[in-house]
Amino acid sequence: MFPKEPTESEVELFFSPLERTIRWFPTIASLSMLLGLLGTVIGINSAFGAMEVQGKVSLEVLAGGIKDALNTTIVGLLVAIPSLYFHRFAENKIRYISELMVKDFSNQG
């Protein structure tokens, strides 16, 4: 791939497109968790709002609102957890391969 031993900056330049791509995964994870939390707050608020309108505490209304709230939390976590895992996996793989490249060229010289 390289005609001579790559410098650290050349290795970084080689991997920079991939690093720019995986940089989005923590952002996606954070946003999905926040959107899940927002859905949870909206669901709970909706349940309490419905009880306020009815003027009484209804288990059906409360359970429905909590169910909706938990569904958004679940979806947020289902997006966030794989995003964080993939980011960490890809980051470690890039680091490992770049170290191998430098080590391999160092051993050739």
C-alpha positions as CSV (number, residue, x, y, z in Angstrom):
1,M,0.0,0.0,0.0
2,F,2.8,2.4,0.9
3,P,6.2,2.4,-1.0
4,K,8.1,3.2,2.2
5,E,7.5,2.9,5.9
6,P,4.4,5.1,6.6
7,T,4.7,7.9,9.1
8,E,2.2,8.2,11.8
9,S,0.5,11.1,9.9
10,E,0.3,9.0,6.7
11,V,-1.4,6.2,8.7
12,E,-3.8,8.7,10.2
13,L,-4.5,10.1,6.7
14,F,-5.1,6.6,5.4
15,F,-7.8,5.9,8.0
16,S,-9.3,9.4,8.2
17,P,-12.3,8.7,5.9
18,L,-13.3,5.7,8.0
19,E,-12.8,7.7,11.3
20,R,-14.9,10.5,9.9
21,T,-17.7,8.0,9.2
22,I,-17.6,6.2,12.6
23,R,-17.5,9.6,14.4
24,W,-21.3,9.8,13.9
25,F,-22.2,6.7,15.9
26,P,-21.8,8.3,19.4
27,T,-23.9,11.3,18.2
28,I,-26.6,8.9,16.9
29,A,-26.5,7.0,20.2
30,S,-26.8,10.2,22.3
31,L,-29.6,11.5,20.2
32,S,-31.5,8.3,20.3
33,M,-31.3,8.1,24.1
34,L,-32.5,11.7,24.4
35,L,-35.3,11.1,22.0
36,G,-36.3,8.0,24.0
37,L,-36.2,10.1,27.2
38,L,-38.3,12.8,25.5
39,G,-40.9,10.2,24.4
40,T,-41.0,8.9,28.0
41,V,-41.6,12.3,29.4
42,I,-44.3,13.0,26.8
43,G,-46.0,9.6,27.5
44,I,-46.1,10.2,31.2
45,N,-47.3,13.7,30.8
46,S,-50.0,12.5,28.4
47,A,-51.1,9.9,31.0
48,F,-51.4,12.5,33.8
49,G,-53.1,14.9,31.4
50,A,-55.7,12.3,30.6
51,M,-56.3,11.6,34.3
52,E,-56.6,15.3,35.0
53,V,-59.3,15.6,32.3
54,Q,-61.2,12.6,33.7
55,G,-60.9,14.0,37.2
56,K,-59.9,10.6,38.6
57,V,-57.0,8.2,38.6
58,S,-57.7,5.4,36.1
59,L,-55.4,2.4,35.9
60,E,-56.1,1.9,32.2
61,V,-55.1,5.5,31.3
62,L,-52.0,5.4,33.5
63,A,-51.0,2.0,32.2
64,G,-51.5,3.1,28.5
65,G,-49.4,6.2,29.0
66,I,-46.6,4.3,30.8
67,K,-46.6,1.7,28.0
68,D,-46.2,4.4,25.4
69,A,-43.5,6.0,27.4
70,L,-41.6,2.7,27.8
71,N,-41.9,2.0,24.1
72,T,-40.0,5.1,23.2
73,T,-37.4,4.3,25.8
74,I,-36.9,0.8,24.3
75,V,-36.6,2.1,20.8
76,G,-34.0,4.7,21.9
77,L,-31.9,2.0,23.7
78,L,-32.2,-0.4,20.7
79,V,-30.6,2.3,18.5
80,A,-28.1,3.6,21.1
81,I,-26.6,0.3,22.3
82,P,-25.6,-1.1,18.9
83,S,-24.3,2.4,17.8
84,L,-22.0,2.6,20.8
85,Y,-20.9,-1.0,20.4
86,F,-20.1,-0.6,16.7
87,H,-18.3,2.7,17.3
88,R,-16.0,1.1,19.9
89,F,-15.5,-2.0,17.8
90,A,-14.6,0.0,14.7
91,E,-12.4,2.4,16.7
92,N,-10.4,-0.5,18.2
93,K,-10.1,-2.2,14.8
94,I,-8.7,0.9,13.2
95,R,-6.2,1.3,16.0
96,Y,-5.1,-2.3,15.8
97,I,-4.7,-2.3,12.0
98,S,-2.8,1.0,12.0
99,E,-0.4,-0.4,14.7
100,L,0.1,-3.5,12.6
101,M,0.9,-1.4,9.5
102,V,3.5,0.6,11.4
103,K,5.0,-2.5,13.1
104,D,5.0,-4.5,9.8
105,F,6.9,-1.7,8.0
106,S,9.3,-1.3,10.9
107,N,10.2,-5.0,10.8
108,Q,10.9,-4.8,7.0
109,G,13.5,-2.1,7.4
